[in-house]
């Protein structure tokens, strides 16, 4: 039997019950609203980890960066580092083939033990192909551009190391015969030089072992040219003033070798070709060698004529 006091208590509780229910609902809404306002959401992109076993690696293009959204207590979410949340797909135990796997998340570092913490990933799953992993050495090719300074040529170009060890899926590796370097500018150069340059890797499925660098050494020299100079007067040199000399051949020619640029601008001086008559002491007919003035810049390859005839007579009183 319900006592009088109990009936009074129930009557008071039931009194204006719609207003009381509404008040409780509003209080719950305010609590949820306050709680939601204390949560914070962060977005960042993190590299996907592909977990396999054996000697298998990805052999097709796949989404490498996963968009991560983390929602939780504002202070805790702000303290998270990107590397604290690791997205991955688990393909352990799989064989060569094509698979579609869900993207999982591994909390580590400061993300461990943070509750409540809501983590979402995008995309939710990844399509990927697996193939056998192989490695091999391939030669490197220097990728040069631009002309040297005018009149110079690249005599030799070497790379050290001259080959690189690469690793990748078997089918893809069959088509790789060499790797090129990053661009090496030659324009305007006129001296030997060396430079460290990156090895270009155009396929993200292929990994270059080491630091991915090689040293380019270029040897440069001036281009040697040949030039013929003709119709050069032949001079009579050092003939005693008592005599007058006459040559049977008045002009000659020479062939010079030297810097191409310098040869293009060179003009032989007067009396470049001459006949030394210092030994003549009396009138007569003499056959003497034709000489050329020495030059430090060029090498004399040929001269014509080699010898001329000089008719020497006394000068009139």
Number of C-alpha atoms within 10 A of each C-alpha: 4 6 7 8 9 11 11 11 11 10 11 11 11 11 11 10 11 9 10 13 11 11 12 11 12 12 12 12 12 12 12 12 11 11 11 12 11 12 16 15 15 14 14 13 16 18 15 20 17 16 14 17 12 11 13 23 24 22 23 15 12 13 12 13 15 20 16 20 15 19 17 20 20 14 11 17 19 13 11 18 13 14 14 16 22 17 23 21 19 15 18 12 9 14 17 14 13 15 13 12 15 13 20 16 17 12 15 14 11 15 19 13 10 14 10 11 16 12 17 15 17 14 13 12 15 17 13 20 17 21 20 17 18 17 16 13 15 15 15 21 17 21 16 15 11 11 14 17 15 14 15 20 18 18 12 11 16 16 20 13 12 15 16 21 14 20 18 24 22 17 13 15 17 11 8 13 10 12 20 16 22 18 14 16 13 16 13 12 17 18 15 14 13 13 11 15 18 15 21 16 16 9 10 12 17 19 15 19 13 9 8 16 18 22 17 20 17 17 15 19 15 18 15 16 16 16 15 13 14 14 10 19 16 23 19 20 14 13 17 16 8 14 16 16 20 14 18 10 13 14 16 19 18 20 16 18 17 18 18 18 15 14 18 11 7 13 10 14 9 12 16 18 24 21 23 15 18 11 9 15 12 12 15 12 15 15 13 14 15 20 19 16 12 10 9 6 13 18 13 16 12 13 19 16 17 12 14 18 17 20 16 21 15 14 12 7 4
